[in-house]
């Protein structure tokens, strides 16, 4: 591939940002579940787990 350094840096930044967004979303949702116990109880009722 004959691309410039700026283009490679831009593409790398976009790819890394996409995957970090997925990880950040999982961490954020986990934190919300831990911070608000009522959400945890609602999840247990939905999944029929005790």
C-alpha positions in Angstrom: 0.0 0.0 0.0 1.3 3.4 -0.9 -0.4 5.6 1.7 1.1 8.4 3.6 1.9 8.5 7.3 -1.0 10.8 8.1 -3.5 8.5 6.4 -2.1 5.4 8.3 -2.3 7.4 11.6 -5.9 8.5 10.8 -7.0 4.9 9.9 -5.3 3.5 13.0 -7.0 6.1 15.2 -10.4 5.3 13.8 -10.0 1.5 14.2 -8.6 1.8 17.7 -11.4 4.2 18.7 -14.1 1.9 17.4 -12.9 -1.1 19.5 -12.3 1.1 22.5 -15.9 2.4 22.2 -17.1 -1.2 22.5 -15.0 -1.8 25.6 -16.1 1.6 27.1 -19.8 0.7 26.6 -19.4 -2.6 28.4 -17.6 -0.9 31.3 -20.2 1.9 31.5 -23.2 -0.5 31.5 -21.5 -2.6 34.2 -21.0 0.5 36.3 -24.6 1.5 35.9 -25.8 -1.9 37.0 -23.5 -1.7 40.1 -24.5 1.8 40.9 -28.3 1.3 40.8 -29.4 -1.9 42.5 -33.0 -1.5 41.2 -31.7 -2.2 37.7 -30.0 -5.4 39.0 -33.3 -6.6 40.4 -35.1 -5.8 37.2 -32.6 -7.8 35.3 -33.0 -10.8 37.5 -36.7 -10.7 37.0 -36.3 -10.6 33.3 -33.9 -13.6 33.1 -35.8 -15.7 35.7 -32.7 -16.1 37.8 -32.8 -16.1 41.6 
